[in-house]
Amino acid sequence: MQEGDAVIERLHALKELGIRLAIDDFGTGYSSLLYLSRFRADILKIAKPFVAGLGRQLPEEAALSRAIVDLGAVLELQTIAEGIELREQEVELQGLGCLCGQGFLFSRPLDATALEALLDARGGRAAVA
C-alpha cells in the first residue's frame, strides 16, 4: 500500500488479464473506502468482526454488515462474508443480500486432497452459502 500508483497500475494490469480482485477484510486495517474507487475490485469481503455479532441480536453489527452489503450492491461488487460460524449468521447475511460466505460453519481449512473430497461429496459445489 506504500507504493500507491505502482500498485494500482499492477492491479489494473491483472484485471486486463481477466483476474478478479477482492478487497479482503473490508472495514478494517488498510481496506478503506478510498481503495474501492482506486482499485476497481470485483469482490468485497466483509471482515469477520462485522459478521461475528450477527444472529446475536446486536443491531449495530447488523447495521454495519447491511451497509457493507448495500455498498457492494451499489458499486456492483460481489460481497463475501468472512468468518461465518453459526447458522444464524448465515441466515441473517442471506437476508441482507450477501449470498456467499466462508467460515467454520462450512468447513475448517483443508488441504487440496481433502477439499477435492469435500467438493465431490457436495456434488462439485463450492462450500459457500
The first five atom37 places (N, CA, C, CB, O) and aatype in JSON, in Angstrom:
{
  "aatype": [12, 5, 6, 7, 3, 0, 19, 9, 6, 1, 10, 8, 0, 10, 11, 6, 10, 7, 9, 1, 10, 0, 9, 3, 3, 13, 7, 16, 7, 18, 15, 15, 10, 10, 18, 10, 15, 1, 13, 1, 0, 3, 9, 10, 11, 9, 0, 11, 14, 13, 19, 0, 7, 10, 7, 1, 5, 10, 14, 6, 6, 0, 0, 10, 15, 1, 0, 9, 19, 3, 10, 7, 0, 19, 10, 6, 10, 5, 16, 9, 0, 6, 7, 9, 6, 10, 1, 6, 5, 6, 19, 6, 10, 5, 7, 10, 7, 4, 10, 4, 7, 5, 7, 13, 10, 13, 15, 1, 14, 10, 3, 0, 16, 0, 10, 6, 0, 10, 10, 3, 0, 1, 7, 7, 1, 0, 0, 19, 0],
  "atom_mask": [
    [1, 1, 1, 1, 1],
    [1, 1, 1, 1, 1],
    [1, 1, 1, 1, 1],
    [1, 1, 1, 0, 1],
    [1, 1, 1, 1, 1],
    [1, 1, 1, 1, 1],
    [1, 1, 1, 1, 1],
    [1, 1, 1, 1, 1],
    [1, 1, 1, 1, 1],
    [1, 1, 1, 1, 1],
    [1, 1, 1, 1, 1],
    [1, 1, 1, 1, 1],
    [1, 1, 1, 1, 1],
    [1, 1, 1, 1, 1],
    [1, 1, 1, 1, 1],
    [1, 1, 1, 1, 1],
    [1, 1, 1, 1, 1],
    [1, 1, 1, 0, 1],
    [1, 1, 1, 1, 1],
    [1, 1, 1, 1, 1],
    [1, 1, 1, 1, 1],
    [1, 1, 1, 1, 1],
    [1, 1, 1, 1, 1],
    [1, 1, 1, 1, 1],
    [1, 1, 1, 1, 1],
    [1, 1, 1, 1, 1],
    [1, 1, 1, 0, 1],
    [1, 1, 1, 1, 1],
    [1, 1, 1, 0, 1],
    [1, 1, 1, 1, 1],
    [1, 1, 1, 1, 1],
    [1, 1, 1, 1, 1],
    [1, 1, 1, 1, 1],
    [1, 1, 1, 1, 1],
    [1, 1, 1, 1, 1],
    [1, 1, 1, 1, 1],
    [1, 1, 1, 1, 1],
    [1, 1, 1, 1, 1],
    [1, 1, 1, 1, 1],
    [1, 1, 1, 1, 1],
    [1, 1, 1, 1, 1],
    [1, 1, 1, 1, 1],
    [1, 1, 1, 1, 1],
    [1, 1, 1, 1, 1],
    [1, 1, 1, 1, 1],
    [1, 1, 1, 1, 1],
    [1, 1, 1, 1, 1],
    [1, 1, 1, 1, 1],
    [1, 1, 1, 1, 1],
    [1, 1, 1, 1, 1],
    [1, 1, 1, 1, 1],
    [1, 1, 1, 1, 1],
    [1, 1, 1, 0, 1],
    [1, 1, 1, 1, 1],
    [1, 1, 1, 0, 1],
    [1, 1, 1, 1, 1],
    [1, 1, 1, 1, 1],
    [1, 1, 1, 1, 1],
    [1, 1, 1, 1, 1],
    [1, 1, 1, 1, 1],
    [1, 1, 1, 1, 1],
    [1, 1, 1, 1, 1],
    [1, 1, 1, 1, 1],
    [1, 1, 1, 1, 1],
    [1, 1, 1, 1, 1],
    [1, 1, 1, 1, 1],
    [1, 1, 1, 1, 1],
    [1, 1, 1, 1, 1],
    [1, 1, 1, 1, 1],
    [1, 1, 1, 1, 1],
    [1, 1, 1, 1, 1],
    [1, 1, 1, 0, 1],
    [1, 1, 1, 1, 1],
    [1, 1, 1, 1, 1],
    [1, 1, 1, 1, 1],
    [1, 1, 1, 1, 1],
    [1, 1, 1, 1, 1],
    [1, 1, 1, 1, 1],
    [1, 1, 1, 1, 1],
    [1, 1, 1, 1, 1],
    [1, 1, 1, 1, 1],
    [1, 1, 1, 1, 1],
    [1, 1, 1, 0, 1],
    [1, 1, 1, 1, 1],
    [1, 1, 1, 1, 1],
    [1, 1, 1, 1, 1],
    [1, 1, 1, 1, 1],
    [1, 1, 1, 1, 1],
    [1, 1, 1, 1, 1],
    [1, 1, 1, 1, 1],
    [1, 1, 1, 1, 1],
    [1, 1, 1, 1, 1],
    [1, 1, 1, 1, 1],
    [1, 1, 1, 1, 1],
    [1, 1, 1, 0, 1],
    [1, 1, 1, 1, 1],
    [1, 1, 1, 0, 1],
    [1, 1, 1, 1, 1],
    [1, 1, 1, 1, 1],
    [1, 1, 1, 1, 1],
    [1, 1, 1, 0, 1],
    [1, 1, 1, 1, 1],
    [1, 1, 1, 0, 1],
    [1, 1, 1, 1, 1],
    [1, 1, 1, 1, 1],
    [1, 1, 1, 1, 1],
    [1, 1, 1, 1, 1],
    [1, 1, 1, 1, 1],
    [1, 1, 1, 1, 1],
    [1, 1, 1, 1, 1],
    [1, 1, 1, 1, 1],
    [1, 1, 1, 1, 1],
    [1, 1, 1, 1, 1],
    [1, 1, 1, 1, 1],
    [1, 1, 1, 1, 1],
    [1, 1, 1, 1, 1],
    [1, 1, 1, 1, 1],
    [1, 1, 1, 1, 1],
    [1, 1, 1, 1, 1],
    [1, 1, 1, 1, 1],
    [1, 1, 1, 1, 1],
    [1, 1, 1, 1, 1],
    [1, 1, 1, 0, 1],
    [1, 1, 1, 0, 1],
    [1, 1, 1, 1, 1],
    [1, 1, 1, 1, 1],
    [1, 1, 1, 1, 1],
    [1, 1, 1, 1, 1],
    [1, 1, 1, 1, 1]
  ],
  "atom_positions": [
    [[0.82, -1.2, 0.0], [0.0, 0.0, 0.0], [0.86, 1.26, 0.0], [-0.93, 0.0, 1.2], [0.39, 2.34, -0.35]],
    [[2.13, 1.11, 0.4], [3.01, 2.27, 0.46], [3.41, 2.75, -0.93], [4.25, 1.94, 1.27], [3.76, 3.92, -1.1]],
    [[3.36, 1.86, -1.93], [3.82, 2.21, -3.27], [2.75, 2.89, -4.11], [4.3, 0.98, -3.98], [3.04, 3.34, -5.22]],
    [[1.53, 2.97, -3.64], [0.46, 3.71, -4.27], [0.22, 3.46, -5.74], [0.0, 0.0, 0.0], [-0.32, 2.42, -6.1]],
    [[0.63, 4.4, -6.59], [0.34, 4.35, -8.02], [0.92, 3.11, -8.7], [0.87, 5.59, -8.69], [0.29, 2.55, -9.6]],
    [[2.09, 2.68, -8.3], [2.7, 1.49, -8.91], [1.85, 0.26, -8.64], [4.14, 1.28, -8.37], [1.65, -0.58, -9.53]],
    [[1.35, 0.14, -7.44], [0.49, -0.99, -7.08], [-0.81, -0.94, -7.88], [0.18, -0.99, -5.56], [-1.27, -1.96, -8.39]],
    [[-1.38, 0.23, -8.0], [-2.64, 0.38, -8.74], [-2.43, 0.01, -10.21], [-3.17, 1.83, -8.63], [-3.28, -0.64, -10.81]],
    [[-1.31, 0.41, -10.79], [-1.02, 0.03, -12.18], [-0.91, -1.47, -12.33], [0.28, 0.7, -12.65], [-1.41, -2.03, -13.3]],
    [[-0.27, -2.14, -11.38], [-0.14, -3.61, -11.44], [-1.5, -4.28, -11.3], [0.81, -4.11, -10.33], [-1.8, -5.25, -11.99]],
    [[-2.32, -3.75, -10.41], [-3.66, -4.32, -10.23], [-4.5, -4.15, -11.49], [-4.36, -3.67, -9.03], [-5.23, -5.06, -11.87]],
    [[-4.42, -3.01, -12.12], [-5.15, -2.78, -13.36], [-4.66, -3.73, -14.46], [-5.0, -1.3, -13.82], [-5.46, -4.21, -15.26]],
    [[-3.36, -3.99, -14.51], [-2.81, -4.93, -15.48], [-3.35, -6.34, -15.23], [-1.27, -4.93, -15.42], [-3.66, -7.07, -16.17]],
    [[-3.46, -6.73, -13.98], [-4.04, -8.04, -13.64], [-5.49, -8.12, -14.09], [-3.93, -8.31, -12.13], [-5.92, -9.14, -14.63]],
    [[-6.25, -7.05, -13.86], [-7.65, -7.02, -14.29], [-7.76, -7.19, -15.8], [-8.32, -5.7, -13.86], [-8.66, -7.88, -16.28]],
    [[-6.84, -6.58, -16.55], [-6.86, -6.7, -18.01], [-6.61, -8.13, -18.46], [-5.83, -5.77, -18.62], [-7.0, -8.51, -19.56]],
    [[-5.94, -8.93, -17.61], [-5.71, -10.34, -17.91], [-6.92, -11.2, -17.56], [-4.48, -10.83, -17.15], [-6.92, -12.4, -17.82]],
    [[-7.94, -10.58, -16.96], [-9.15, -11.32, -16.6], [-9.17, -11.81, -15.16], [0.0, 0.0, 0.0], [-10.05, -12.57, -14.77]],
    [[-8.21, -11.39, -14.38], [-8.15, -11.8, -12.98], [-9.1, -10.94, -12.16], [-6.7, -11.7, -12.42], [-9.1, -9.71, -12.28]],
    [[-9.91, -11.58, -11.33], [-10.83, -10.85, -10.46], [-10.1, -10.46, -9.18], [-12.1, -11.7, -10.14], [-9.31, -11.24, -8.65]],
    [[-10.37, -9.26, -8.69], [-9.7, -8.75, -7.49], [-10.69, -8.6, -6.35], [-9.01, -7.41, -7.78], [-11.84, -8.19, -6.55]],
    [[-10.23, -8.94, -5.16], [-11.06, -8.82, -3.97], [-10.39, -7.9, -2.96], [-11.32, -10.19, -3.34], [-9.17, -7.89, -2.81]],
    [[-11.21, -7.12, -2.28], [-10.72, -6.34, -1.14], [-11.06, -7.16, 0.1], [-11.35, -4.88, -1.08], [-12.23, -7.32, 0.45]],
    [[-10.02, -7.67, 0.74], [-10.17, -8.57, 1.88], [-10.34, -7.78, 3.17], [-8.95, -9.51, 1.99], [-9.84, -6.66, 3.29]],
    [[-11.06, -8.36, 4.12], [-11.24, -7.76, 5.45], [-11.77, -6.33, 5.35], [-9.93, -7.77, 6.22], [-11.3, -5.45, 6.07]],
    [[-12.75, -6.11, 4.47], [-13.24, -4.75, 4.27], [-13.76, -4.16, 5.57], [-14.33, -4.73, 3.21], [-14.49, -4.81, 6.32]],
    [[-13.36, -2.92, 5.82], [-13.79, -2.2, 7.01], [-12.76, -2.19, 8.11], [0.0, 0.0, 0.0], [-12.95, -1.54, 9.14]],
    [[-11.66, -2.91, 7.91], [-10.6, -2.96, 8.92], [-9.26, -2.65, 8.27], [-10.57, -4.34, 9.63], [-9.11, -2.77, 7.06]],
    [[-8.31, -2.27, 9.07], [-6.93, -2.08, 8.6], [-6.8, -1.18, 7.4], [0.0, 0.0, 0.0], [-7.31, -0.06, 7.39]],
    [[-6.1, -1.69, 6.36], [-5.82, -0.91, 5.16], [-6.99, -0.85, 4.19], [-4.64, -1.48, 4.46], [-6.96, -0.07, 3.24]],
    [[-8.02, -1.65, 4.4], [-9.12, -1.69, 3.42], [-10.12, -0.57, 3.72], [-9.84, -3.08, 3.44], [-11.04, -0.75, 4.52]],
    [[-9.94, 0.54, 3.08], [-10.77, 1.7, 3.33], [-11.65, 2.0, 2.12], [-9.91, 2.91, 3.67], [-11.51, 1.39, 1.06]],
    [[-12.55, 2.95, 2.29], [-13.43, 3.37, 1.2], [-12.63, 3.92, 0.02], [-14.41, 4.43, 1.7], [-13.03, 3.75, -1.13]],
    [[-11.53, 4.55, 0.29], [-10.7, 5.11, -0.78], [-10.29, 4.03, -1.78], [-9.46, 5.78, -0.19], [-10.26, 4.28, -2.98]],
    [[-9.96, 2.84, -1.29], [-9.49, 1.78, -2.17], [-10.58, 1.27, -3.1], [-8.95, 0.64, -1.36], [-10.28, 0.75, -4.18]],
    [[-11.84, 1.41, -2.71], [-12.92, 0.97, -3.59], [-12.9, 1.72, -4.91], [-14.27, 1.16, -2.91], [-13.16, 1.13, -5.97]],
    [[-12.6, 3.0, -4.86], [-12.6, 3.78, -6.09], [-11.29, 3.65, -6.86], [-12.86, 5.24, -5.78], [-11.27, 3.83, -8.07]],
    [[-10.2, 3.33, -6.19], [-8.9, 3.29, -6.85], [-8.55, 1.91, -7.42], [-7.83, 3.7, -5.87], [-7.82, 1.83, -8.41]],
    [[-9.05, 0.83, -6.83], [-8.59, -0.5, -7.2], [-9.46, -1.23, -8.21], [-8.47, -1.32, -6.0], [-9.05, -2.26, -8.73]],
    [[-10.63, -0.75, -8.5], [-11.55, -1.42, -9.42], [-11.7, -2.9, -9.05], [-11.06, -1.28, -10.88], [-11.52, -3.77, -9.9]],
    [[-12.01, -3.16, -7.81], [-12.17, -4.52, -7.33], [-13.46, -5.13, -7.87], [-12.15, -4.55, -5.78], [-14.35, -4.42, -8.35]],
    [[-13.55, -6.45, -7.77], [-14.74, -7.19, -8.17], [-15.51, -7.72, -6.96], [-14.36, -8.34, -9.09], [-16.72, -7.93, -7.01]],
    [[-14.77, -7.93, -5.89], [-15.33, -8.6, -4.71], [-15.0, -7.79, -3.46], [-14.78, -10.04, -4.58], [-13.9, -7.27, -3.31]],
    [[-15.97, -7.7, -2.59], [-15.82, -7.02, -1.3], [-16.04, -8.07, -0.22], [-16.83, -5.81, -1.15], [-17.14, -8.6, -0.06]],
    [[-14.97, -8.37, 0.52], [-15.08, -9.39, 1.56], [-15.33, -8.71, 2.9], [-13.8, -10.27, 1.62], [-14.51, -7.92, 3.38]],
    [[-16.48, -9.02, 3.49], [-16.87, -8.41, 4.77], [-16.03, -9.03, 5.87], [-18.4, -8.61, 5.05], [-16.04, -10.24, 6.05]],
    [[-15.32, -8.21, 6.61], [-14.42, -8.69, 7.66], [-15.18, -9.43, 8.76], [-13.64, -7.52, 8.27], [-16.32, -9.09, 9.08]],
    [[-14.53, -10.42, 9.32], [-15.12, -11.28, 10.35], [-15.7, -10.49, 11.53], [-14.08, -12.24, 10.87], [-16.77, -10.87, 12.02]],
    [[-15.06, -9.42, 12.02], [-15.66, -8.71, 13.16], [-17.08, -8.2, 12.9], [-14.78, -7.55, 13.54], [-17.87, -8.07, 13.83]],
    [[-17.4, -7.9, 11.64], [-18.75, -7.43, 11.32], [-19.75, -8.57, 11.25], [-18.75, -6.67, 10.0], [-20.95, -8.37, 11.41]],
    [[-19.25, -9.77, 11.02], [-20.1, -10.96, 10.93], [-20.33, -11.56, 12.31], [-19.47, -12.01, 9.99], [-21.38, -12.15, 12.57]],
    [[-19.36, -11.41, 13.2], [-19.39, -12.09, 14.5], [-20.64, -11.76, 15.31], [-18.18, -11.71, 15.29], [-21.16, -12.64, 16.0]],
    [[-21.13, -10.54, 15.25], [-22.29, -10.16, 16.05], [-23.63, -10.51, 15.43], [0.0, 0.0, 0.0], [-24.66, -10.4, 16.09]],
    [[-23.63, -10.95, 14.17], [-24.87, -11.3, 13.51], [-25.49, -12.54, 14.15], [-24.64, -11.53, 12.01], [-24.78, -13.45, 14.59]],
    [[-26.8, -12.57, 14.19], [-27.5, -13.7, 14.78], [-27.49, -13.67, 16.29], [0.0, 0.0, 0.0], [-27.95, -14.61, 16.93]],
    [[-26.97, -12.61, 16.87], [-26.88, -12.49, 18.33], [-27.6, -11.26, 18.84], [-25.41, -12.45, 18.77], [-27.34, -10.77, 19.94]],
    [[-28.52, -10.75, 18.02], [-29.34, -9.6, 18.4], [-28.52, -8.36, 18.73], [-30.21, -9.96, 19.58], [-28.83, -7.64, 19.68]],
    [[-27.47, -8.12, 17.96], [-26.65, -6.92, 18.12], [-26.94, -6.01, 16.93], [-25.12, -7.27, 18.23], [-26.33, -6.18, 15.88]],
    [[-27.85, -5.05, 17.08], [-28.27, -4.24, 15.93], [-27.14, -3.44, 15.28], [-29.34, -3.3, 16.36], [-27.19, -3.2, 14.08]],
    [[-26.13, -3.04, 16.05], [-25.02, -2.29, 15.46], [-24.27, -3.15, 14.45], [-24.06, -1.79, 16.55], [-23.89, -2.66, 13.38]],
    [[-24.05, -4.41, 14.78], [-23.34, -5.31, 13.88], [-24.16, -5.52, 12.61], [-23.06, -6.67, 14.57], [-23.61, -5.5, 11.51]],
    [[-25.45, -5.72, 12.75], [-26.3, -5.91, 11.58], [-26.31, -4.66, 10.71], [-27.74, -6.27, 12.01], [-26.29, -4.76, 9.48]],
    [[-26.33, -3.49, 11.33], [-26.35, -2.23, 10.56], [-25.07, -2.08, 9.75], [-26.52, -1.02, 11.5], [-25.13, -1.69, 8.59]],
    [[-23.92, -2.38, 10.34], [-22.65, -2.26, 9.61], [-22.57, -3.3, 8.49], [-21.47, -2.44, 10.58], [-22.13, -2.98, 7.38]],
    [[-22.99, -4.52, 8.77], [-22.97, -5.55, 7.73], [-23.91, -5.17, 6.59], [-23.37, -6.91, 8.31], [-23.56, -5.33, 5.42]],
    [[-25.1, -4.67, 6.92], [-26.05, -4.24, 5.9], [-25.45, -3.11, 5.05], [-27.39, -3.78, 6.55], [-25.61, -3.1, 3.83]],
    [[-24.77, -2.17, 5.69], [-24.17, -1.05, 4.96], [-23.11, -1.55, 3.98], [-23.55, -0.03, 5.95], [-23.02, -1.04, 2.86]],
    [[-22.31, -2.52, 4.39], [-21.27, -3.05, 3.5], [-21.9, -3.8, 2.33], [-20.31, -3.98, 4.29], [-21.47, -3.64, 1.19]],
    [[-22.92, -4.62, 2.61], [-23.61, -5.34, 1.53], [-24.26, -4.36, 0.57], [-24.68, -6.29, 2.11], [-24.17, -4.52, -0.65]],
    [[-24.93, -3.33, 1.11], [-25.58, -2.32, 0.27], [-24.55, -1.56, -0.57], [-26.38, -1.34, 1.13], [-24.77, -1.29, -1.75]],
    [[-23.42, -1.21, 0.04], [-22.35, -0.53, -0.69], [-21.85, -1.39, -1.84], [-21.19, -0.17, 0.26], [-21.65, -0.91, -2.95]],
    [[-21.65, -2.67, -1.55], [-21.23, -3.59, -2.6], [-22.23, -3.65, -3.74], [0.0, 0.0, 0.0], [-21.85, -3.65, -4.91]],
    [[-23.5, -3.69, -3.41], [-24.54, -3.74, -4.44], [-24.54, -2.48, -5.3], [-25.92, -3.93, -3.81], [-24.62, -2.57, -6.52]],
    [[-24.43, -1.31, -4.66], [-24.42, -0.05, -5.4], [-23.21, 0.01, -6.34], [-24.39, 1.14, -4.42], [-23.32, 0.52, -7.46]],
    [[-22.08, -0.5, -5.89], [-20.86, -0.47, -6.7], [-20.73, -1.69, -7.62], [-19.64, -0.39, -5.79], [-19.71, -1.86, -8.3]],
    [[-21.76, -2.54, -7.62], [-21.79, -3.75, -8.44], [-20.63, -4.69, -8.13], [-21.76, -3.39, -9.92], [-19.98, -5.24, -9.02]],
    [[-20.37, -4.86, -6.83], [-19.35, -5.78, -6.35], [-20.02, -6.98, -5.7], [-18.4, -5.08, -5.34], [-21.06, -6.84, -5.05]],
    [[-19.45, -8.15, -5.89], [-19.92, -9.33, -5.18], [-19.48, -9.18, -3.73], [-19.38, -10.66, -5.83], [-18.35, -8.77, -3.47]],
    [[-20.34, -9.52, -2.78], [-19.94, -9.5, -1.38], [-19.8, -10.93, -0.87], [-20.95, -8.7, -0.52], [-20.62, -11.8, -1.17]],
    [[-18.75, -11.13, -0.09], [-18.49, -12.42, 0.54], [-18.24, -12.16, 2.01], [-17.28, -13.17, -0.13], [-17.39, -11.33, 2.35]],
    [[-18.96, -12.84, 2.87], [-18.79, -12.67, 4.31], [-17.73, -13.65, 4.83], [-20.13, -12.89, 5.06], [-17.74, -14.83, 4.49]],
    [[-16.83, -13.14, 5.64], [-15.78, -13.96, 6.25], [-16.18, -14.36, 7.66], [-14.43, -13.21, 6.25], [-16.87, -13.61, 8.36]],
    [[-15.73, -15.53, 8.07], [-15.86, -15.92, 9.47], [-17.24, -16.36, 9.9], [0.0, 0.0, 0.0], [-17.61, -16.17, 11.06]],
    [[-18.02, -16.94, 9.0], [-19.35, -17.43, 9.38], [-19.17, -18.7, 10.2], [-20.25, -17.69, 8.11], [-18.62, -19.69, 9.72]],
    [[-19.64, -18.67, 11.43], [-19.5, -19.82, 12.32], [-20.84, -20.38, 12.76], [-18.7, -19.43, 13.53], [-20.92, -21.53, 13.2]],
    [[-21.89, -19.6, 12.66], [-23.21, -20.02, 13.15], [-24.24, -19.98, 12.02], [-23.68, -19.12, 14.3], [-24.18, -19.11, 11.15]],
    [[-25.16, -20.92, 12.04], [-26.23, -20.94, 11.04], [-27.01, -19.62, 11.08], [-27.19, -22.14, 11.29], [-27.44, -19.12, 10.03]],
    [[-27.2, -19.04, 12.27], [-27.93, -17.78, 12.41], [-27.23, -16.64, 11.65], [-28.08, -17.41, 13.89], [-27.89, -15.76, 11.08]],
    [[-25.91, -16.66, 11.65], [-25.15, -15.65, 10.9], [-25.39, -15.83, 9.4], [-23.64, -15.75, 11.22], [-25.6, -14.85, 8.69]],
    [[-25.36, -17.06, 8.94], [-25.61, -17.33, 7.52], [-26.99, -16.84, 7.12], [-25.47, -18.84, 7.23], [-27.14, -16.18, 6.09]],
    [[-28.0, -17.15, 7.92], [-29.37, -16.76, 7.62], [-29.51, -15.24, 7.58], [-30.34, -17.36, 8.65], [-30.14, -14.69, 6.68]],
    [[-28.93, -14.57, 8.56], [-29.02, -13.11, 8.6], [-28.3, -12.47, 7.41], [-28.44, -12.57, 9.92], [-28.8, -11.51, 6.83]],
    [[-27.14, -13.0, 7.06], [-26.41, -12.48, 5.9], [-27.21, -12.68, 4.61], [-25.04, -13.16, 5.77], [-27.25, -11.79, 3.77]],
    [[-27.83, -13.83, 4.47], [-28.66, -14.06, 3.29], [-29.81, -13.06, 3.25], [-29.21, -15.51, 3.28], [-30.17, -12.56, 2.19]],
    [[-30.39, -12.77, 4.42], [-31.45, -11.78, 4.5], [-30.99, -10.39, 4.11], [0.0, 0.0, 0.0], [-31.78, -9.58, 3.62]],
    [[-29.71, -10.1, 4.34], [-29.13, -8.82, 3.96], [-28.77, -8.76, 2.47], [-27.9, -8.53, 4.8], [-28.49, -7.69, 1.93]],
    [[-28.78, -9.93, 1.83], [-28.42, -9.97, 0.41], [-27.02, -10.47, 0.13], [0.0, 0.0, 0.0], [-26.57, -10.46, -1.02]],
    [[-26.32, -10.92, 1.16], [-24.98, -11.49, 0.98], [-25.14, -13.0, 0.85], [-24.02, -11.12, 2.19], [-25.41, -13.69, 1.83]],
    [[-24.96, -13.51, -0.36], [-25.25, -14.91, -0.64], [-24.01, -15.8, -0.69], [-25.98, -15.02, -1.92], [-24.13, -17.0, -0.93]],
    [[-22.84, -15.23, -0.46], [-21.6, -16.01, -0.45], [-20.89, -15.8, 0.88], [-20.68, -15.62, -1.64], [-20.89, -14.7, 1.44]],
    [[-20.28, -16.87, 1.36], [-19.56, -16.74, 2.62], [-18.54, -17.83, 2.8], [0.0, 0.0, 0.0], [-18.51, -18.82, 2.06]],
    [[-17.73, -17.63, 3.79], [-16.72, -18.62, 4.16], [-16.64, -18.65, 5.67], [-15.33, -18.3, 3.52], [-16.91, -17.65, 6.35]],
    [[-16.27, -19.8, 6.19], [-16.12, -19.89, 7.63], [-16.26, -21.32, 8.12], [0.0, 0.0, 0.0], [-16.55, -22.23, 7.34]],
    [[-16.06, -21.51, 9.4], [-16.08, -22.84, 10.0], [-17.45, -23.5, 9.92], [-15.65, -22.76, 11.43], [-17.54, -24.72, 10.04]],
    [[-18.51, -22.73, 9.72], [-19.83, -23.34, 9.53], [-19.81, -24.29, 8.34], [-20.91, -22.26, 9.33], [-20.48, -25.33, 8.36]],
    [[-19.04, -23.95, 7.33], [-18.99, -24.75, 6.11], [-17.88, -25.78, 6.15], [-18.8, -23.84, 4.91], [-18.07, -26.92, 5.73]],
    [[-16.7, -25.4, 6.66], [-15.58, -26.33, 6.74], [-14.41, -25.65, 7.44], [-15.18, -26.82, 5.33], [-14.25, -24.43, 7.37]],
    [[-13.61, -26.43, 8.09], [-12.31, -25.98, 8.59], [-11.36, -25.9, 7.39], [-11.75, -26.94, 9.7], [-11.67, -26.45, 6.34]],
    [[-10.22, -25.23, 7.53], [-9.25, -25.2, 6.41], [-8.86, -26.63, 6.01], [-7.99, -24.39, 6.81], [-8.7, -27.5, 6.86]],
    [[-8.7, -26.84, 4.7], [-8.42, -28.17, 4.16], [-7.23, -28.12, 3.2], [-9.65, -28.73, 3.45], [-6.97, -27.1, 2.57]],
    [[-6.52, -29.24, 3.11], [-5.52, -29.35, 2.06], [-6.24, -29.71, 0.76], [-4.42, -30.42, 2.41], [-7.44, -29.97, 0.77]],
    [[-5.51, -29.71, -0.35], [-6.12, -29.91, -1.66], [-6.88, -31.23, -1.77], [-5.06, -29.84, -2.74], [-7.97, -31.28, -2.34]],
    [[-6.31, -32.31, -1.24], [-6.96, -33.62, -1.33], [-8.28, -33.64, -0.56], [-6.02, -34.72, -0.8], [-9.29, -34.15, -1.06]],
    [[-8.27, -33.1, 0.65], [-9.49, -33.06, 1.45], [-10.53, -32.14, 0.83], [-9.18, -32.6, 2.88], [-11.73, -32.43, 0.9]],
    [[-10.09, -31.04, 0.23], [-11.03, -30.13, -0.43], [-11.7, -30.83, -1.61], [-10.31, -28.86, -0.91], [-12.91, -30.7, -1.81]],
    [[-10.91, -31.55, -2.38], [-11.47, -32.28, -3.52], [-12.52, -33.29, -3.06], [-10.35, -33.0, -4.32], [-13.57, -33.42, -3.68]],
    [[-12.25, -34.0, -1.97], [-13.21, -34.97, -1.43], [-14.48, -34.27, -0.95], [-12.57, -35.77, -0.27], [-15.58, -34.76, -1.17]],
    [[-14.32, -33.11, -0.3], [-15.48, -32.36, 0.17], [-16.34, -31.9, -1.01], [-15.04, -31.14, 1.0], [-17.57, -32.04, -0.97]],
    [[-15.72, -31.37, -2.04], [-16.47, -30.91, -3.21], [-17.15, -32.07, -3.92], [-15.55, -30.18, -4.19], [-18.28, -31.93, -4.38]],
    [[-16.48, -33.22, -4.0], [-17.09, -34.4, -4.61], [-18.32, -34.83, -3.8], [-16.07, -35.57, -4.69], [-19.35, -35.18, -4.38]],
    [[-18.2, -34.8, -2.48], [-19.32, -35.19, -1.61], [-20.5, -34.23, -1.74], [-18.85, -35.25, -0.14], [-21.64, -34.62, -1.53]],
    [[-20.22, -32.99, -2.07], [-21.29, -31.99, -2.22], [-21.69, -31.81, -3.67], [-20.84, -30.65, -1.64], [-22.32, -30.82, -4.03]],
    [[-21.33, -32.77, -4.5], [-21.73, -32.71, -5.9], [-20.96, -31.69, -6.72], [0.0, 0.0, 0.0], [-21.46, -31.19, -7.72]],
    [[-19.72, -31.38, -6.29], [-18.89, -30.45, -7.04], [-19.16, -28.99, -6.72], [0.0, 0.0, 0.0], [-18.53, -28.11, -7.32]],
    [[-20.06, -28.71, -5.8], [-20.37, -27.32, -5.45], [-19.36, -26.79, -4.45], [-21.8, -27.2, -4.88], [-18.84, -27.54, -3.62]],
    [[-19.1, -25.52, -4.55], [-18.21, -24.87, -3.59], [-18.87, -24.85, -2.23], [-17.85, -23.44, -4.04], [-20.09, -24.86, -2.12]],
    [[-18.06, -24.83, -1.19], [-18.56, -24.82, 0.18], [-18.84, -23.4, 0.64], [-17.57, -25.49, 1.12], [-18.22, -22.92, 1.59]],
    [[-19.78, -22.73, -0.03], [-20.17, -21.38, 0.35], [-21.67, -21.32, 0.46], [-19.65, -20.33, -0.68], [-22.39, -22.19, -0.04]],
    [[-22.13, -20.27, 1.13], [-23.57, -20.11, 1.32], [-24.24, -19.83, 0.0], [-23.87, -18.99, 2.3], [-25.46, -19.67, -0.05]]
  ]
}
